[in-house]
Amino acid sequence: MIRPATADDLGRLQRIRTWLPEPTPGLLETAISEGSVLVSTADGVPVGYVLTMVANDAYIAELVVEPTHREEGRATRLIGAALDTARDEGCSSASLTVHEENDAARSLYESLGFERRGREPEYYADGGDGLLFEKRL
């Protein structure tokens, strides 16, 4: 099940966030209060989330699913729900940045219709480039 995150989910989501290599400090806490986080649950407990920032267009800032719940289609459903929400809010496109060496994420985004639009040199703390992807909604 996918649903909006609530303040009660914060502690659990902070633990899930530890699976991200480079989470943005404070972003999750702010985004929950603004209603821009969707969670995927198993037996009512969050096991993954997507954090989307919406202005004129949508930017998928964080996507993470606990390792024990990967390969279940949760990331695909989370992105789909985030894109539906962005469309409902009047966005005409969605974008994201992925580490150049994250083949699994790149494959997922490409399978969902995202197209590579650019490269950000040394975007990540390890010196890796960020690949910019975009999808028209």
C-alpha positions in Angstrom: 0.0 0.0 0.0 1.1 3.5 -0.8 0.0 6.5 1.3 1.1 9.9 2.3 3.7 10.0 5.2 2.6 11.4 8.5 4.6 12.8 11.4 4.1 9.5 13.2 6.2 7.8 10.4 9.2 10.1 10.9 11.3 7.8 13.2 10.7 4.8 10.9 11.5 6.8 7.8 14.7 8.2 9.4 15.9 4.6 9.9 15.0 3.7 6.3 16.9 6.8 5.1 20.1 5.3 6.5 20.1 3.1 3.4 20.6 6.1 1.2 24.3 6.8 0.5 23.9 10.6 0.6 20.6 11.8 2.1 20.0 15.6 2.3 20.1 16.6 6.0 16.7 17.9 7.2 14.9 17.4 3.9 12.9 14.4 5.0 11.7 16.2 8.2 10.6 19.3 6.2 9.0 17.3 3.4 6.8 15.3 5.7 5.3 18.5 7.2 4.7 19.7 3.6 3.1 16.5 2.5 5.6 15.6 -0.2 6.6 12.2 1.0 4.8 9.0 0.1 5.4 5.7 1.8 5.2 2.1 0.8 4.0 -0.1 3.7 4.1 -3.8 4.6 1.6 -4.9 7.2 1.0 -1.2 7.9 4.7 -0.4 8.5 6.6 1.9 6.2 9.4 0.0 4.3 10.2 2.6 1.7 9.5 6.2 0.6 9.7 8.7 -2.2 10.3 12.3 -1.5 9.3 14.7 -4.3 9.7 18.5 -4.4 7.2 20.3 -6.5 7.5 23.8 -7.8 6.8 24.4 -11.5 7.9 20.8 -12.1 8.6 17.8 -9.9 12.0 16.7 -8.6 12.3 13.3 -7.1 14.9 14.0 -4.4 15.0 10.7 -2.5 13.8 7.2 -3.2 14.6 4.3 -0.9 13.3 0.9 -0.1 14.6 -1.3 2.7 16.8 -4.1 1.3 14.5 -6.9 2.6 11.6 -5.4 0.5 13.5 -4.7 -2.7 12.6 -6.6 -5.9 8.9 -6.4 -4.9 8.0 -3.5 -7.3 7.8 -1.0 -4.4 10.1 1.6 -6.0 8.2 1.4 -9.3 4.9 1.9 -7.5 6.3 4.8 -5.3 7.6 6.6 -8.4 4.3 6.0 -10.2 2.3 7.5 -7.3 4.7 10.4 -7.1 4.3 11.1 -10.8 0.5 10.9 -10.5 0.6 13.4 -7.7 2.9 15.7 -9.6 0.5 15.6 -12.6 -2.5 16.3 -10.4 -0.6 19.4 -9.1 -0.1 20.7 -12.6 3.5 19.6 -13.3 4.4 18.9 -16.9 7.7 17.1 -16.1 9.6 15.3 -13.4 13.3 15.0 -13.0 15.9 13.3 -10.8 19.6 12.8 -10.4 21.2 9.4 -10.1 24.8 8.4 -9.4 26.6 7.4 -12.6 27.5 4.0 -11.1 24.0 3.1 -9.8 23.0 0.8 -12.7 19.9 -0.6 -10.9 18.4 2.9 -10.4 19.2 3.9 -13.9 17.5 0.8 -15.3 14.5 1.5 -13.2 14.1 5.1 -14.3 14.7 4.3 -17.9 12.0 1.5 -17.7 9.6 4.2 -16.4 10.2 6.5 -19.4 12.8 8.8 -17.9 15.4 10.0 -20.4 18.9 11.1 -19.7 19.3 14.9 -20.2 22.7 15.7 -18.8 25.5 15.1 -16.4 26.6 17.0 -13.3 30.4 16.5 -12.7 31.4 15.5 -9.2 27.8 15.8 -8.0 28.3 13.3 -5.2 30.6 13.4 -2.2 32.6 10.4 -3.5 33.4 12.5 -6.6 31.0 10.6 -8.8 29.0 12.3 -11.5 25.3 12.7 -11.3 23.2 11.8 -14.3 20.2 14.0 -14.8 17.0 12.3 -16.0 13.7 13.8 -17.0 10.2 12.5 -17.9 7.4 14.5 -19.5 4.1 14.0 -17.7 
